[in-house]
Amino acid sequence: MACNLSAGRNEPCKDSVGGIATVYFCNYTSSFGASTAGDADALLESLPSGLTVYAYDLKGNSSYTETVNSSRDNGTTFFSQELVLNLKKLTNEMTTQLKLMAYGRPQIFIHTMAGDTLLVGQREGADVTGGTIQTGAALGDLYGYSVTFTGQEQFPAPFVSGSTYGNPFGAVTNPPTIVYGTNS
């Protein structure tokens, strides 16, 4: 593995926006690990055949942060991925899905308001590491869920090739079947 820099960076235009538009959960599959084996910088260009993802549309305070953890003494580097979702409205169905998310280790596609899609937990999956189910105290408080997912990966979350705001899975081979929820 080469450790020498290979590119510079100019000051980019101020045309980006922050925020998450939608997250897509899929049940853990080891097939993602093979897609970029040996090339940590590759775009995710292919998805496992027959993949089903479950869409969660968002508005508001959900966020994604990826932290670089590097130790000169130990000679190690890894990337901590943290997704905090705030989901409005308590329902029995969503509480059941939250339980299943906590029991499993899903992989999560994050589709940003800027049109990029990243895959969290590509090789190891993402774990629910905290959260609340809350009614709030005042009329304007959150009546819903706040859930934190954490992944730890050898490489940063890969970008999905060709994703745009209107097409989160862009140019990938074998695009997933997307299951949308109800408004209840």
Beta strands, then each sheet from edge to edge (+ up, - down):
strand 1: 20-26
strand 2: 52-57
strand 3: 63-71
strand 4: 76-88
strand 5: 107-112
strand 6: 117-120
strand 7: 127-134
strand 8: 144-153
strand 9: 177-179
sheet 1: 6+ 5- 1+ 2- 9-
sheet 2: 3+ 4- 8+ 7-
end
